[in-house]
Amino acid sequence: MSISLTEFKKKILESLLDLLWRQWSAIGVSGYSTSEESKVIDPEALLLLTLTVARHDARLFDEVLDWLGVNGDFLNVQRLQNLVKQFDFQAKVELSAIAEMLGQKSSVALKWKKLATKYFQEKESALFYMKDGRQMPSPEECDGIFRHHGLLRPVIQKRGLSQAFPKEGMPALLLRLRALFGVNLRCEILCLLGSVDEIHPSLIAKLIGQSPRSTQNILAEMARSGVVQVRTSAREKIYALAPEALDKLLRPEGWTPWVNSVPLFRALEILWLGVTNPKLQSLDPLMLASEWRRITKQIRPLLGDAGRGQPLREDFSFAGEKYYEIFIDDISQVLAKL
């Protein structure tokens, strides 16, 4: 028997929040009992998905703000902007509000200044949602920074329990590389090279959300170190880590468990915003089936780019309104593998 839309939304939200809590706790956020992450965490992609989904979990949202106060220096602001532009992540106003908040730290103010003034919304609305999907009532006293961007929320009261990201373990590898080499795309490139035998520069650029030209130029420089090696194939250059180079750091178990989180998290954001669209309530079953197909068509290539194969089946036009059951089954399989 097919589950209701309300139950389906609840299932998706629970899976997404579990994923987000799991990943954040693995890199220092307080408040989650266990952390079983064994893969490299992409902090920019994680933040962009969190800013959309955690509007339904104010505790997670504020614990992330707490973490950013400790570790925000190691986020790549330019990459955040590139990912928003390239993949159309939706939490733009929330991101600008956080940039303004972080920009109050004198040591990194300039880093966040441009992003802090980039996105606003004219009509004020509540930042957080209640469990039934309705927006939270406006608080008597609103946080000034978020209100400046059109988002109403209580004044932020950080608990101060977040820790610096771990100095060992795979989840914080990218952050540790940034601490060692600086916040630049060389760190994402090293993580990615550790996850493959060899790879073409254009694919590297696509997977890490950077421009092909910048990626190619950096790879050419890195090849001169001897740590990164290059070979020519059909007039194309293919890059790889040199044998045993940085293996102890990047491949402690023989490989780097890198997940292409950017397209995966954008697909999850599209899914969540799609199933929570208030307009769904007024659609008849056939129109709903059409909406499920539209969402499938959007997220299917993103899941493929994330290395999840093609878990969503092709368009079942003949299924009519029963396509909802196919959609639920396919999405449930995606969520089970998060």
C-alpha positions in Angstrom: 0.0 0.0 0.0 1.3 3.4 -0.9 2.2 5.8 1.9 0.6 9.2 2.1 2.4 12.4 1.0 2.7 13.5 4.6 4.3 10.2 5.7 6.6 10.4 2.6 7.8 13.9 3.5 8.4 12.8 7.1 10.5 9.9 5.9 12.6 12.1 3.6 13.1 14.7 6.3 14.2 12.1 8.8 16.7 10.6 6.4 18.1 14.0 5.4 18.5 15.2 9.0 20.1 12.0 10.0 22.6 12.4 7.2 23.3 16.1 8.1 23.7 15.4 11.8 26.0 12.4 11.1 28.3 14.4 8.8 28.4 17.6 11.0 29.1 15.6 14.2 32.0 13.8 12.4 33.8 17.2 12.0 33.1 18.7 15.4 29.4 19.6 15.8 28.0 18.8 19.3 24.7 17.1 19.9 24.6 13.8 18.0 25.1 10.6 19.9 27.0 8.6 17.2 29.0 9.3 14.1 29.6 6.5 11.6 31.0 8.6 8.8 34.0 7.1 7.1 34.1 9.2 3.9 35.7 12.6 3.3 33.1 15.3 4.0 32.7 18.3 1.7 32.0 21.2 4.0 30.7 23.6 1.3 28.2 21.2 -0.2 27.2 20.1 3.3 26.5 23.7 4.4 24.4 24.5 1.4 22.1 21.5 1.9 22.0 22.2 5.6 20.8 25.8 5.2 17.7 24.5 3.3 16.9 21.4 5.3 17.8 22.6 8.8 15.1 25.2 8.6 13.0 22.3 9.9 15.5 21.6 12.7 16.4 24.8 14.5 18.8 22.9 16.9 20.9 21.6 14.0 20.9 25.1 12.3 22.2 26.8 15.4 24.8 24.0 16.2 26.2 24.6 12.7 26.4 28.3 13.4 28.3 27.4 16.5 30.7 25.2 14.5 31.2 27.9 12.0 32.3 30.3 14.7 35.2 27.8 15.5 36.0 26.5 12.1 34.6 29.0 9.6 38.1 30.2 8.6 38.6 26.9 6.8 35.5 27.3 4.5 36.2 28.3 0.9 34.0 31.3 0.3 34.7 31.5 -3.4 33.8 27.8 -3.8 30.6 28.4 -2.0 29.6 31.1 -4.5 30.7 28.9 -7.4 28.5 26.0 -6.2 25.5 28.3 -5.7 25.9 29.6 -9.2 26.8 26.3 -11.0 24.3 24.0 -9.2 21.6 26.6 -8.2 21.5 25.7 -4.5 18.5 27.6 -3.1 19.7 28.8 0.4 21.2 32.0 -1.0 19.6 34.5 1.5 20.5 32.2 4.5 24.1 32.0 3.2 24.4 35.8 3.0 23.1 36.1 6.5 25.7 33.7 7.8 28.4 35.5 5.8 27.5 38.7 7.5 27.6 37.0 10.9 31.0 35.5 10.2 32.2 38.8 8.8 32.1 40.3 12.2 35.3 38.4 13.1 38.1 40.8 12.3 40.5 38.1 11.1 38.2 36.9 8.2 35.9 39.9 7.7 37.1 40.6 4.1 36.7 37.0 3.1 33.0 37.1 3.8 32.2 40.8 3.0 31.1 40.4 -0.6 28.9 37.4 0.0 27.3 39.1 3.1 25.9 41.8 0.8 24.8 39.7 -2.1 21.4 38.1 -1.2 18.4 39.6 0.5 14.6 39.1 0.3 12.2 42.0 0.4 9.3 40.4 2.1 10.2 39.2 5.6 9.4 35.6 6.5 10.2 33.2 9.3 13.4 31.2 9.0 12.2 28.1 10.8 9.3 25.7 10.2 7.3 23.7 12.7 6.9 19.9 12.4 3.6 20.3 10.5 5.3 22.4 7.8 3.9 25.8 8.8 6.3 28.6 9.4 7.2 29.4 13.0 5.5 32.5 14.5 7.7 35.6 14.4 9.5 35.9 17.8 9.1 39.0 19.9 12.8 39.8 19.5 14.5 38.9 16.2 18.1 38.4 15.4 19.3 41.6 13.8 21.6 40.1 11.1 19.0 37.6 9.9 16.3 40.2 9.9 18.5 42.5 7.8 18.3 39.8 5.1 14.5 39.3 5.5 14.6 36.2 7.7 12.9 36.3 11.2 14.4 34.1 13.9 15.1 34.4 17.6 18.3 36.1 18.7 21.2 33.5 18.3 22.4 32.1 21.5 25.4 29.8 20.9 26.1 27.0 23.3 29.8 27.1 22.6 30.1 23.3 22.5 31.4 22.8 19.0 35.0 21.6 18.7 37.7 22.2 16.2 37.6 19.6 13.4 39.5 16.3 14.3 43.2 16.0 13.6 42.8 12.4 12.4 40.2 10.3 10.7 38.9 10.4 7.1 35.8 12.8 7.5 37.9 15.9 8.2 40.6 15.1 5.7 39.7 18.0 3.4 39.6 20.5 6.3 43.0 19.2 7.6 44.5 19.7 4.1 43.3 23.2 4.1 44.9 23.8 7.5 48.1 22.4 6.1 48.2 24.0 2.6 45.7 26.8 2.9 42.1 27.2 1.7 42.4 26.6 -2.0 41.3 24.1 -4.6 44.6 22.1 -4.4 43.1 20.4 -1.3 39.9 19.3 -3.2 42.1 18.1 -6.1 44.3 16.0 -3.7 41.3 14.4 -2.1 39.8 13.5 -5.5 43.1 12.2 -6.9 43.3 9.9 -3.8 39.9 8.4 -4.7 40.8 7.3 -8.3 43.6 5.7 -10.3 43.7 8.6 -12.7 41.4 11.3 -14.0 41.0 14.0 -16.7 41.2 17.6 -15.6 37.8 18.6 -17.0 36.2 15.8 -14.9 38.1 17.0 -11.8 36.7 20.5 -12.4 33.2 19.2 -12.7 33.4 17.0 -9.7 34.8 19.7 -7.3 32.7 22.6 -8.7 35.6 24.7 -10.0 36.4 26.3 -13.4 38.2 24.0 -15.9 40.9 26.6 -16.6 41.8 27.2 -13.0 41.8 23.5 -12.3 44.1 22.8 -15.3 46.5 25.5 -14.3 46.7 24.3 -10.7 47.2 20.7 -11.9 50.1 21.8 -14.1 51.8 23.4 -11.2 51.1 20.4 -8.9 52.7 18.1 -11.4 56.0 19.8 -11.0 56.1 18.6 -7.4 56.5 15.0 -8.3 53.6 14.1 -6.0 51.1 14.5 -8.9 52.0 12.8 -12.1 50.7 13.3 -15.6 50.6 11.2 -18.8 49.5 12.1 -22.3 46.8 10.1 -24.0 45.5 11.0 -27.5 46.7 14.6 -27.0 45.0 14.8 -23.6 46.6 14.9 -20.2 45.6 12.5 -17.5 46.5 13.1 -13.9 47.1 10.8 -10.9 49.0 10.6 -7.6 52.5 9.3 -8.0 53.0 5.8 -6.5 53.3 6.1 -2.7 53.1 9.9 -2.8 51.2 11.1 0.2 49.7 7.6 0.6 49.8 7.7 4.4 47.8 10.9 4.5 45.4 10.3 1.5 45.2 6.6 1.2 45.6 5.0 4.7 43.5 2.0 3.6 44.6 2.0 0.0 42.2 4.6 -1.3 40.4 7.9 -0.3 36.7 7.4 0.2 35.7 10.6 -1.5 32.0 11.2 -2.2 31.0 13.7 -4.9 28.7 15.5 -2.4 27.9 18.6 -4.5 25.5 17.0 -7.1 24.2 14.5 -4.4 23.3 17.3 -2.0 21.8 19.4 -4.7 19.6 16.4 -5.8 18.5 16.0 -2.2 17.7 19.7 -1.9 15.6 19.5 -5.1 13.8 16.4 -3.8 13.0 18.1 -0.4 11.8 21.4 -1.9 9.8 19.4 -4.4 7.9 17.2 -2.0 7.2 20.1 0.4 5.8 22.5 -2.3 2.5 23.7 -0.9 1.0 23.6 -4.5 1.0 19.8 -4.3 -2.0 19.8 -2.1 -4.3 21.2 -4.8 -3.1 18.8 -7.6 -5.2 15.8 -8.8 -3.5 12.3 -8.9 -2.5 12.6 -12.6 -1.0 16.1 -12.1 0.9 14.8 -9.0 2.3 11.9 -11.1 3.5 14.5 -13.6 5.2 16.4 -10.8 7.0 13.3 -9.5 8.3 12.7 -13.1 9.6 16.3 -13.2 11.5 15.8 -10.0 12.9 12.5 -11.2 14.0 14.1 -14.4 15.8 16.8 -12.5 17.7 14.7 -9.9 18.4 11.6 -12.0 21.5 13.1 -13.7 22.7 14.7 -10.5 22.6 11.3 -8.7 24.5 9.8 -11.7 27.2 12.5 -11.4 27.4 11.7 -7.7 28.4 8.1 -8.5 25.1 6.7 -7.4 24.5 5.1 -10.8 21.0 5.7 -12.1 18.8 4.5 -9.2 15.7 6.3 -10.5 13.9 4.4 -13.2 13.0 5.9 -16.6 9.7 7.7 -17.2 6.8 5.3 -16.7 4.1 7.2 -18.6 1.9 4.1 -18.8 1.8 4.0 -15.0 -0.5 7.0 -14.8 -1.2 8.1 -11.2 0.4 4.9 -9.9 3.8 6.4 -10.8 3.7 7.7 -7.2 4.4 4.2 -5.9 7.3 3.8 -8.3 8.7 7.2 -7.2 8.4 6.3 -3.5 10.2 3.0 -4.0 13.0 4.6 -6.0 13.5 7.5 -3.6 13.4 5.1 -0.6 16.3 3.2 -2.1 18.3 6.4 -2.6 17.7 7.4 1.0 18.6 4.0 2.4 22.1 4.5 0.9 22.9 7.9 2.4 
